[in-house]
């Protein structure tokens, strides 16, 4: 059929769909920004676990602002990083650090 394309990746119509499916598909997810010192701190602590994790730098995505808005609607947190472990938001960089102390 002419004009029909298939794509192996799901197409998300709403940022919230992307956020929820990403969180449910990964044990650890960090939504942050590449230049944010608290995001970098969170990544460093999570790396110490030696577990696979997904780090999403919102400043590198065209839809980063809408994803961040969806995260605020979901968690009440408007700042990054927003770290999820086992499907639950544990908070940001300082909260991640506290888990290791």
N, C-alpha and C positions, 0 to 999 in steps of 0.2 A: 504494500500500500504506500503510495507516494505521500510524502509529507509527515509520516509518523516516525517518531524517534523513540527508542527505548533507552532507559537509563537504569543502571543497577542501583543507584543511590535514591533513597526516598526524597520526594519533593515535599517540603514543608510550606504550607500556606501561611501559618502563623508562627511567630517567633516562640511562643509558649510551647507549641508542639515540638519544635527543635530542642528547646531547653529540657523538657520533660523526657523526651526519647533519648537524648544524650546522657542525662543523669541515670536513667534506668538501664542503659546499655553498657555503662562503665562503672567499675567499683569506686574509682576516685576521679573526680573532675574538678579542675580549677578554672574558673572563669576569671580572667584578669586582663592586665594590659602589660605590654612588653617593657615599658619604661617605669612601671610602678615598683618602688622598693618593697612594699608590703607583699606584692604578688611574687616578686623574686624570692622573698623570705619564705613564703608559703611553699613555693616549688622546691626550695632547698630542703625544707623539712620533709616534705612528701617523698622526695628522692631518697632520703635516708631509710625509708621503709623497704626499698628494693622491690616494690610492687609496681605493676603497670598502672599508669595514670594518663589522663588526657588533660593537656593544658591548652586552653582556648584563649588566645590573645585577641580580645575584642577590638583593639585598636588596629588590627591587621585585617579586619573583616568589614565589608561594606555595610553589613547589617548589624554591626557591633552595638550601636546605640539602641536599636530596637531589642536586641537580645538582653542588654543590660536592663532595659525597662521591664522586660518580661521577668527577669530575675528579681527585680524589686517587687513586682506584683506577687511573685511566688513566695519570697522569703522576707519581704519587708526591708531588705538591705539594698541601699542604692549605691553602695561603694563596692570596689573590688580590692582584693580578690573575694570571690564567693566560692568557698571550697565545699565540695560535697563528698562525703564518704558513705558508702552503702546507701545511697539515695537520699541522705539527709544533709542539710546544710549545717556545717559545723561553725561557720563564721568566716572570718578573714585571716589575715596574716598573723596577728597577735593570738587569735584563738587557736590557730594551727600550732603556733609555737608552744602554747600552754599544754597541748596534748603530749608534747615531748619532754616536759619538765616534771 
